[in-house]
């Protein structure tokens, strides 16, 4: 079984357990275990050399019982159907956890934008919107940025959709530039959500920011913002990594220097000689570990070597089910991905609301609303974990899936 299929089966197993504990029958699980819709598209793009290249794209809509589906679009050579399906299911859970009127969606295109010109990326972005236009829209399915996509790509996609729709449709997509209806604070939202959850977790473990040593795996959008925010708050960042390797300094890395040197894809370790492997990064002596890269990084093979007291998951699915059990048994506090990384979809929701009403908030108001949502969600999940003596991930899934299951029941779907 492939790694991505593993993501689906492990997610389905926890959803099954969560629905069982909520008292729903097997029919509800059958409804929720897979997306209601999965569209595969082929997108012809005229390349700069005059040739035509055909790209494969996907859009998964997990469940729209609560409201329109919502989720990012990633451009990456490893995008595949199983990954998009698993990610759409996690988006449903995230929306449920922070009490948003959404189901989960996810999209992706098999491509490497690092090897393409800006013009080719624009033509691909517009082609993808044309290919999926019949199943998306402000009241159907709302895309957003993800891996290797950004506000410029969202702007092209919004423009293309507006031309198809013959109407200016800023609410079709989130993560846009401010001048096209984007929200203040959206670019930092995922990282801010992780920090808010981490602060809550640190309170539970009696830790102070100025006393902790933190390792962050990943130095892309989320990882770099996290490094900067936590460093500015007084934490000591003793390790960071990118796809090429890891840097470690027990006295704390100079984050501002590293941010100044990183390239647009978050790479910085290639500039240094003394580089650790990503495997060695997990064994560094630290108080907090933040996986902010890709899935399946903490497994039963390396879980016992992790010294951190708190693992706060900024990436999607970085810890396997087996590793979750090991870490929980070892007394570690895991802040699961569906909670910790819910800041992005929360501020995307704020952006959509602002687009719908044509009235825009300042950054302080956005951050205040984000803080209320995330702190409430953390407290509910922690209290359930504590009361029922279950791990934080299962507690998060129980709260996350409950809203969708109840909406489906009231609709008479199961």
Secondary structure, 3 states (H helix, E strand, C coil): CCHHHHHHHHHHHHHHHHHHHHCCCHHHHHHHCCCCEEEEEEEEEECCCCCEEEEEEEEEECCCCCCCEEEEEEEECCCCHHHHHHHHHHHHHHHHHCCCCCEEEEEEEECCHHHCCHHHHHHHHHHHHHHHHHHCECCCEEEEECCCCCHHHHHHHHHHHHHHHCCCCHHHECCCCHHHCCCCCCCCHHHHHHHHHHHHHHHHCCCCHHHCEEEEECCCHHHHHHHHHHHHCCCEEEEEEECCEEEECCCCCCHHHHHHHCCCCCCCHHHCCCCECHHHHCCCCCCEEEECCCCCCECCCCHHHCCCCEEECCCCCCECHHHHHHHHHCCCEEECHHHHCCHHHHHHHHHHHHHHHCCCCCHHHHHHHHHHHHHHHHHHHHHHHHHHCCCHHHHHHHHHHHHHHHHHHHHCCC
